Amino acid sequence: MKVKTFHALTMQDAIRAIKEELGPDAVILSSKEVHQGGRLMSYFNKPVLEVMAAAEYDPLPPIKPARDTSAPSETRKARPAPAAASTTPPPVGPEVFHDTLQGMLANPAPLSQVYGIKQPVAPSPAPRHTRPVAPRPAEITQSRLQDLRKELRTLSREIGASLPAAAQSLSQHADPAIAALCRSLVAQGLRPSSADRIGRSLSADLTGRNVTEPHDLQNALAKCLAQDMRVSGALLSGQGDRTIAMMIGTNGAGKTAAITKLAAHYQLEEKKSVAIVSLDTYRLASVEQLRMYAEVLGIPCESAMSAKQAATCVHKHADADLILIDTAGFAERDLALVHTLHQLLKTEPEVQTHVVVSASTREQDLQRQVAQIHALPLLRLLFSKLDETDSFGALYELSHQSGIPLSYWSAGQRVPEDLEVATPQRLAELLIGRRYTVPFRSSVDAHASAERSPSRGSHTVTMNTVTR
């Protein structure tokens, strides 16, 4: 490797000099500005670039024209110039020309030898790296095609035999409408066994009846769903009982949004006294949002750093009809706080635990979350973000498999309109695709709320910043 330092006024000049001397494959190792002429002259001289470059191999020296080295140059200078030859060639006879021509034909020589022309040596071509040629695929014969078809048919029979009997019986219902409904339920996320059970229940319920209207089929489906799922109803039954509701769930599930909607509904529409206690010691922004909305609604909001402080806050607001408790998340430490708080509130009449889960979460993840808190008393399921999914089978499956009743579900950011008490009728509408046929709140709930609070329409808050 050859390393050399170059000085130039600009980098372009330095690169040009490097290429000329070290070749185009040279590599620049470093570059810096220096002053030439010593320390004193450096104040007056313009700085120049000092570039250090290196080449992997030394470049070949430039080819110089060949010289006649048979005699020293002095001798050549001293040698007198030969006399100019006569421009007229001597006469050649026919016999001499004939003999010369015969000799040239007998021993032909290349023109380069005859006239003394040196041909340049062509450089050897660089080795080319070629990829190995892939072998041509073997041609598929007709017998091989037949073997592949047999294997596919065998595989199809094996897959069909491994399917559950419920999945195979979905299309075996006598009523085409019920069979189509069962397939629609499976597409919504229900297990084939659940869809088949609902289909058989529908067949038994509609025996002897001519059901042609979708509304009648929806009502029959809601009746079947009510036999398999449980609902808890509203937080306050209207009999003057005090309720404490604790919201737990993963970060971002919608706990803060659910608390805000419930507080707005019972404070503004039900005319109940509400208090909020935040046990979220991690998300400071969430606590500030709760306090902001609590101030708008005119309800107290307490912040607790431990389960003991939260219990003290609950006892402080013993006169409130509804106390909503916000928690941090689903970490082991957070669940330990929830269990401790339940122990501290054993003397309270009713402490409900609402598991807030997103409707767009996979059923396997929902089952795992529920398994973590299954030992807590008075569990409820509150589904959020129904507006972010088109599959609602998890609402039914999670409640049916776990035995935990559904309490509420929400879809949207309006406060408190986008929160609704869970009912089998509404779930039936969601499962058969009638999602927007009526407002999110059922007409019965809306009518009941209007009777309790004539000014319901004037209390609407839009949640633009609360994490749902």
C-alpha positions, 0 to 999 in steps of 0.5 A, a space after each residue: 500500500 502506498 500512502 502519500 500526503 497532498 496539498 491543494 487549495 480546494 478538495 477538487 484539486 486534491 482529488 484530481 492530484 490523487 487520481 493522477 498519481 495514485 489512480 482512481 481506486 485511491 482512498 482518502 484517509 484524512 483531510 485538514 486545513 494547515 498553514 504553510 511557512 511556519 508559525 510566523 508566516 501562518 498569519 499571512 498565508 492562506 490555509 491549504 488542504 492537507 489530504 492524506 490518501 492511500 492506494 492498495 497497489 503502487 500504480 505502474 510507472 508511465 510508459 516512456 518511448 524506447 531509446 537506443 542504448 547501444 551507444 552513449 548519447 555523447 557518442 551519438 552527438 559526436 557521430 557525424 550525420 550520414 550523407 543524404 541518400 540519393 532519392 533515385 533508387 538504383 535500377 532493378 533488373 527483371 531477374 532481380 525482381 523475379 528472384 525477390 518475389 519468389 523468396 517472399 512467396 516461399 517464406 511469407 512473414 507478417 507485415 509487422 516483421 517485414 516493415 518493423 511495426 511493433 503491435 501493442 500488446 492487448 491487455 488481458 481481459 479481467 476475469 468475469 464472475 458468473 453465477 452458476 447456471 441453475 439446473 432446469 426444473 424437471 418437466 412434470 409428466 402426466 403421471 406426476 400431475 395425477 399423483 399431485 391431484 390424488 395427494 390434494 384430494 387426500 389432504 382435503 378429506 383429512 382437513 374435513 375430517 379434522 374440523 369440529 362437528 359443529 363447523 360441519 353442521 352449520 350448513 345442515 340446518 333445514 331453514 336456509 335463513 338460519 343456516 345463513 345466520 349461523 355462518 354470519 355469526 361465525 364471520 362475526 367471531 363466534 366459535 362454530 360450536 356457539 353458532 351451531 348451538 344458537 342455530 339449533 335454539 333458533 330452529 326450536 323457537 321458530 318451529 311452526 312459525 313463518 318468520 320472514 321479517 328480519 326484525 322477527 329473526 333479530 328478536 328470536 336471536 336476542 332471546 337465544 342470546 339472553 339464555 347464554 349471556 348475562 347482563 348486570 344492568 345499570 350501576 344504580 338501580 334507582 332504589 337509593 343504594 350506594 355503589 362503588 365501581 372500580 375500573 381496571 384494564 390495560 393501558 389505553 383500554 378506555 378506563 378514563 373515558 368510561 369513568 368520564 361518561 358514567 360520571 356525566 350521565 349520573 351527575 347530569 341526567 340522573 341527578 345523582 351525587 358522584 365522586 371520582 378517586 384516581 389510583 393511577 400513580 403512573 399516568 399523570 396526564 390521565 389524572 389531570 384529564 379526570 380532574 379537568 372533566 370533574 371540574 367541568 361537571 362539578 364533582 369532586 376528584 381525589 388522587 390516591 398514591 396507595 390502596 389505603 389512601 384510596 380507601 380513605 378517599 372513599 370513606 371521605 365521600 360516604 354520602 355520594 351515590 356513586 364513587 368511580 375509582 380509576 386504576 393504573 393498568 394490568 401489571 402485577 403491582 397494579 392488580 395487587 393494589 386492587 386486591 388490597 383495596 377490595 380488602 380495605 372496602 369489605 365493609 362497604 355494601 357493594 364494590 363492583 369491579 368493571 374490567 374495561 376491554 377493547 372490542 378490537 382485542 383478540 379473544 385469546 388476549 381477552 381470555 388471558 386478561 380475565 383469567 388474571 382477575 377472575 378471583 375479584 368479587 362482583 366482576 363486570 365486563 365493560 367493552 369499549 371502542 366498538 366503533 373501531 371494529 366490525 366483529 362483535 363475537 368477542 362480546 358474546 364469547 367472553 361473557 359466555 365462556 367466563 360467566 362474567 355479566 356484561 355491564 356497558 359498552 361504548 363507541 365514540 367520544 361523545 359524553 355521555 351519549 356514546 355509553 350504553 347499558 349492555 342488553 341482549 337485544 343490542 348485541 343481537 343487532 350488532 351480531 347480525 350487522 344492524 349496527 347503525 339502524 338506531 341510535 347507539 342508545 336504545 330508544 327505551 333508555 333514551 326515553 327513560 333518561 328524558 323522563 328523569 331529566 327533561 334538559 338532557 339534550 343541553 348536557 353534552 360534552 365532547 371528549 377530544 383529549 381523553 384517552 379512550 
